[in-house]
Amino acid sequence: MRSGFAPLAEEESMLSILKTVALENPMTAAGETVLNLGSQAVGLPVAGIAGIGASVGNALGLTKRTGADVVHSVGEAMTYQPRGEMGKHAAEIAAYPFQKLAEAGQGAGDKVLDAIYRSTVLVSQVVAKG
């Protein structure tokens, strides 16, 4: 005999289905992607400034945290992470060009630093012989 209420297992099952339907659709994925990129646009500069402050504090002996640790933790805390699989994939696709741009910038920066190092070594050798 049923008494007019759904057992807890059925309620949880229904909530799980509704959650899946809500998270796994293109509109939600698009919204999660916008939230992810928008929160990164705000959070990452703030994280960078916090990292600079932490580096100064570390140099003065005020904190043991490095700037990189602070940048990572603040950036992660301020960035919305998509919860649905479609949102996660859409955010990865949207971020891909920016990741490649960052990799190219890192490669170019490494080449510049290498050239500066080599020229510094050459100058020091000339001065030492001189």
C-alpha positions, 0 to 999 in steps of 0.5 A, spaced: 500 500 500 502 506 497 501 512 502 502 518 497 509 520 498 515 518 494 520 514 497 527 517 498 531 513 493 526 515 487 526 522 489 534 522 489 533 519 482 529 524 480 533 530 482 539 526 479 536 526 472 534 533 473 541 535 475 543 531 469 538 535 464 540 541 467 547 541 466 548 537 460 545 541 455 548 546 450 545 553 453 548 551 460 554 549 456 555 556 453 553 559 459 558 555 463 563 557 458 562 565 458 562 564 466 569 561 466 572 565 461 569 572 464 571 570 471 578 568 468 578 575 465 577 578 472 580 573 476 587 572 473 589 579 473 587 580 481 591 573 482 597 576 478 597 582 483 596 578 489 602 574 487 607 580 486 605 582 493 606 575 496 613 575 492 615 582 496 612 579 502 616 573 501 622 577 500 621 581 506 620 575 510 613 576 512 610 570 508 613 563 506 608 563 500 611 564 493 608 568 488 606 562 484 603 559 489 598 565 491 597 566 483 595 559 483 590 559 489 587 566 488 586 564 480 583 558 482 578 561 487 576 566 483 575 562 476 568 559 475 569 551 473 564 548 469 560 542 472 557 539 466 561 535 461 558 539 456 560 546 459 567 543 461 569 541 454 566 547 451 570 551 456 576 547 453 575 549 446 574 556 448 580 556 452 585 553 446 587 559 442 589 562 448 593 556 451 597 556 444 598 563 444 601 563 451 605 557 449 608 561 443 609 567 448 613 562 453 617 560 447 619 566 445 620 569 452 625 563 453 629 565 446 630 572 449 632 570 455 637 565 452 640 570 447 640 575 453 644 570 457 649 568 451 650 575 450 652 576 458 657 570 457 660 573 451 661 580 454 663 577 461 669 573 457 671 579 453 671 583 459 675 578 463 680 578 457 680 585 456 
